[in-house]
Amino acid sequence: MTTDRLPAQIIRTQRFTLGVPGQFTLAPDGSAVLFLRSRAGDDPVGCLWALDVASGTERLIADPHVLLGGQAPGAAATDGGRGWQAGTPLARLGIAGYATDHAARVAAFTLAGELWIADVGTGQVRQLPSAGPAANACPDPSGKRIAYTHDATLRVIEADGTGDHAIAAPDGPDVTFGVCEEAGAVSLRAGRGYWWAPDGTRLLVARVDSAAVQLWHLADLADLAKPPRTVRYPAAGTANADVSLWVTALDGSRTEVCWDRHAFEYVAAAGWDCLGPYAAVQSRDQQTVLFLAISQADGKATVLAEWHDDCWVQLIPGLPARTASGALLAHADRRGTRHLTVGGAVVTPPGLQLRALLGVDGEEVLFAASADPVQVHLWSYQAGHGLWQLTAEPGVHFGVRRSGTLVHVACRADSPGGHTVVQRAGRPPVPIPSLAERPMLRVHATRLALGPRYLRADLYLPSWHRPGTGKLPILADPYGGASSQRVTADLDWRSLLSQWFAEHGFAVLVADGRGTPGRGPDWERAVYGDLFAPVLEDQVTAVQEAARQYPDLDLGRVGIRGWSFSGSLAALAVLRRPDVFHAAVAGAAVTDQRLFNTHWRERFLGHPDVFPERYEASSLVLEAPKLTRPLLLIHGLADDNVHPANTLRLSSALLAAGRPHEVLLLPGVGHASMGPGSSEQLLWRQVRFLQRHLNARAPTAQS
């Protein structure tokens, strides 16, 4: 069947991200757009392009094949085994990222470890003589010099290739400057840990000292001659890296930014705008966030705003920030709604949930928000002009806006990757084509609202199934965690995969319960102190209510599958509710919550020394003796996000309790379920396990 080739297509297209335009930068006058895109839907080599808005003409600025003399481009960046959970494409080759000066005339990037700059106007691309393998390149606002990192050192080189020198070098074996690594500043969500002053004479630089962070080891058990890989991992209850900020001059002199780092050890955001350097810092318990204005003269930090929450202060992408006049942009959670605030005043109505700040252009604020949790729309606010909605058609929308020009990406249910157009007043829209492949499979999903909480859900039925011709086993296929929704108005690779499972004999149910984004702060915080009980309860409700509405769904044959958080949820479902769930596939599951990172796990469960009972209540290992249903455990042995020890410890506990189960270990595979090293056979193993234990039948034989 054509359907059977979908897993290979997902892997080949890197989850349908190849050929999709992204990472847009607008010129200050809105006349041009820079972006990255590969040449085809199966081409992993990212190229830098420019679009002239007036003419609609695209120009190829930087082609890695040309720059490297026809050699295959090396990997510019990988996801470090974290995959979609970090929100980045997997193992993209060629140009994985770039940065520009203020005028968007000079673009800097790294390729095969080398440092390059492009003159956007002329199209000339030059390699600069970096000190060694380079990363995190960024021009100063004037475009006269380029900063980059090499060997944990922040360096600056003139745009003409002269004067390369270090401005911040490590003063210890576990110290980095200008790089925000996972073990250092988890909440910064960025690899580049430095920010230029508008005049290009100074930088705000992050120093990360990971010496106190514990060492973990990842061994390639398929290669006995290969030594284990050592990583720093701040697991719940253990030491974080020491993160500090420094105002640094081009000659290397620097001044430390002063705040109480013991009380506020997380740097949640940092930057340098027209008003000066700033930072947002967060307490270890994540219940307090301070916004600091930083003096570039002496490093003194002044608290401009403080936020507190009895559970946790949610970090919203893009916030806090400031307009050109100094109005502070932040959020406020009131009566079940997450509002945008400007200068402390709420500017969005009840029921409109703020999702992200997308950009600030002078006094105009572009943001994403949801009235319906399955949709995300673009909104704009400006003092004196008020609030207005920029998008209306169903979908998940995001974009970039500058000087009246909007790059608008509409992700809809018709194709993965979205549709991108450039909109400018008085001109017809200019498309930026996506070259992504069309999926080999058509989705047949019905949107539902289930139970008293109106759980948003999608029901995927086989294309060959006809109502009344026989009952189908149910396969719950949720994520359920705080970082991701599954039920949205767009089409992504996970939706296609749910349909693929349906074609092999299942009614696949995807439901978003409490804890998932999009339905406001109270919905998110329902899992505070207990990560799993509310989530599992909602999955039970979803299964039972869907079967009540659709008599062809068989409550006597219910399975559940998941990866990462949903892997934990799947295993827990057959441990706690064998009356509802009859088989489970659990991939990359956190089974002992103390083995996951500080910032993410302590947000929900607190510090394990203070709340040990919460960690015990969320432990799958302690519940292992309860297993009475078939369970398949899967884990990549190169996973440095959820260590394989999680699965191995659960398996050991199951063996000790005499509970039969299956284990599939994947050498060389990281945290991504459909990333480098994995194959379509991983999905076939899952579908055959579930068919066997749920007595599922498809009309044609699988190969």
SEVEXSE-632350 format. One record per residue (C-alpha): x negated, y, z. Coordinates in steps of 0.2 Angstrom, whole numbers, plus 5000, padded with zeros to 4 digits. Layout:
XYZ...
***
This chain:
500050005000499550184997500050215015498650095021497250215013497750355025496550325039495050325026495750485019495850565037494050515040493450565022494250745023493750765041495550775047496050875031494951025037493751015021494251135008495251245020494651425021494251495039493251605050493851765042492951935043493752095037492752245031493052405041494152475028495052315024494452305007493552135008493651975017492251855021492651675024491951495024492651355013491951195005492151164987493451024988494450925000493150795002491650905001490850935019489651075013490251235020489951395008490151575012491351675001491951854999493651914992493952084985495652124991496052254977495652134962495951964971494251904965493251784975491351774975490251634981488951724992487951574999487951394992486951275003486551164988485751314979484851384994484051214998483551184980484751044976484350944992485750875003486151005016485750945034487050955048487151135053488151095068489050955076490450945089489250855102490450715103491950825109492950825092494650905091494750935110493551075108494451145093493151135080492951035064491850875065490050865059490251005046488751015034488051175026488551335034489551305050489651485056489051655052489151835060489052005052488552185056489952305060490152355041490252175036488852205023487552095031487951915035486751795045486851615047485851455050485651315037484651155040483851245055483251395045483751575047484651665032485451835029486551885014486852055007488752045004488752184991487352124980487551934984485651924987485251785000483551775009482751655021481951745036480351665044481051615060479951545074480651375072482351285071483651425073485351435079486651565084486151705072486951875073486552045066486552195076487952315072486852415060486252265051484452315053483952165064484451985068484551895084484451705085484051575098482651445096482051325109483151405123482351575119483251725112482351815098482551965087481851985069481952135058483052105043481552125031480751975040479452065051479352085069479951925075479751915094480551845110481651955121482151825133481151665136481551525149480751545166481051365170481251195162483151195163483451375159484151445142484451625136485851665124486651495124488251455133488151265134489451145141488551125158488351315160489751415155491251305151492551435151491651545139492151425125490751485114488951435109488251605107487851685124487351865119488252015114487452175105487752355111488552455097486952555094485952395093484652445106485152325119486052165122487052085136486251905138486851755147485451655157485951475161484951375174485551195174484251125186485551095199486751005187486650815189485950705175486950575166486250445154487050385138486150225131486350155113486649975118486549925099484749985098483649915112482150015107483050185108482850265125484450335133485050505130485050615145486350755147486750875161488550845166489450945180490750825186492150865198491450915215489650925210488551075206488851195191487451285182486951455188487551575175486951755176487051905164485652025160485652195151484152165139483152295129482252255113480552255121481152115133481352225148483052175157484152215171485252085180487052115182487552115200489152025206489451895219488951735209489251625224491051675225491351695206490251565198491151555181490851685168492551675159492251805146490851935141490552065128490052245124491252365116491252555113491552585132490052475137489652295143490952195152491252025159492651925167492151815181493151675190493051595207492651405208494451365213495051465198496351565208495451735206494751825191493851995191493652105176491952195178491352355169489452345169488252495169486952475156485752575166485652485182486752325180487952375193489652295191491252385195492852295197494152365185495552235188495852075198497051935195497651805207498751645207499051515220498751375207497551445194497351605184497551545166496151595154497051665138495951665122495351835118495851905135495352015144494852155132494952345130495652455116494552595110495352715122494952595137496652525140496452355148497252215139497752065150499151955154500451935168501451785173503251835179504851735181504251595169503551715155501751745151501751935146500452035137499952185147499152355141498452465155499352355168501052385160502052235153502352265134503252105129504952045133505551895144505551735135504151775123502651675128500951755125499751625117498151715112497451895108496851885090496052055089495952235093495752375080495652545088497252545098498252415088498352245096498652085086499251935096500051765094501651725104503051605105504951625108505251445102503851325109503651235093503251395083501851525085502151695077501051855074501452015084500752185084500752315098500152495098500552635111501752755103502352635090502952495101503052305097503452225081503452045074502452015058502951845054504651765052504551595042504451435053502751385057501151415067500451575062498751665066497651795057496451935057496952125055495852275052496352445045498052395039497452235030498052065037497351895034498851785037498751595039500351515040500351325045501951245040502651075039502251045020500351025020498951025033497751165033498951305031499251435017498151595018498651765010497851935012499252075015498952255012500352395012500752444994499952294986500552114982499851974993498251904988498051714991496451624997496751454990496551305001495651154992496151025005496750864999498650814999498950675011499350505004500850495016502450585018503050625035504850575040505150655057506650715066506550855079507350815095507650905112507850765125508450755143508950895155507250975152507550985133505850895130505350945113504950785103504750715085505450545080504550455066505450315058504750205044505250265026505850085023507050075038508950095036510050125051510949975057509749845048508849795064508049865080506349945080505049935094504650105101502850175101502650325112501250425104500950585115499550695121500350765136498850865142498651045146497551085131498651035116500451025110500950885098502650945093502451095082503151175066501551135056500850975049499250905056498250745055499050675071500750695063500250595048499450465059501050445069501950415053500650285048501050185063502850205060502650125043501949975051503549935060503750055074504950205079503550325084504050455097502950605101503550705116502850865124503150855143502750965158500951035158500851055139500651235132502051345124503451345137502751465150501751465166502951375177502951225164501051225164500851225183502151085186500550975185499651065199499050945212499650795202499050775184500150615180501750595189502750735180501950695164502350505165504150545171504450655156503850515144505050395152506450515150505950545132505950355128507650325136508450475129507850445111508550265112510150325119510350445104509650315091510350135094509050065082507750095095507349945106507049985124506549805127504949835116504049995121502250035118501150185121499450235114498350385117496550455117495750565130497050635142498450525133497250375135497350395153499250425152499450265141498450155154499450235168501050205160500850015160500150015177501550115185503050085174502949915167504849915168504850035153503150015144502649845138500949865130499650005129498150065120497050175130495550265121494250375129495250375145494650465161495050335174494150405189494550595190492850625198491950585182492650735173491950905172492151035186493051175177494351065169494750945182494651055198495851175189497251045192496650945207495551065217493851015224493750835228493050865245494550975249495850875241495250695241497050625241497450705224495950615216496450455224498250475218497650505200496350355200496750225187495350115195496250105211497850055203497049915192497849775202499549825197499249785178500549655172500649715153499449695139498149835138496849875126495449995132494350085119492850195121491350265111489750225119489050395114490450495122489650635132491350715136492250565144490850455149491050265145490850225163492650275165493250125154491950015161492450045179494250015175493849855166492749795181494149835193495449735182494249585181494049595200495949585202496149445189497049555177496849505158496449645146495549685130494049805128493349875112491649975114491050075099489150105098488650275091490450345093490750505103492350575110493250605093494450465089494250495070492550565069490750515064490450335066492250275068493250195054494950145048494649975056494850065073496650105069496949935062496449855078497649965087499149925076498849745076498749735095500349835096501249725083500749565091501349615109502849715103503449585090503449725077503749685059503449785043504149735026502449705018500849625024499449725030497649695024
***
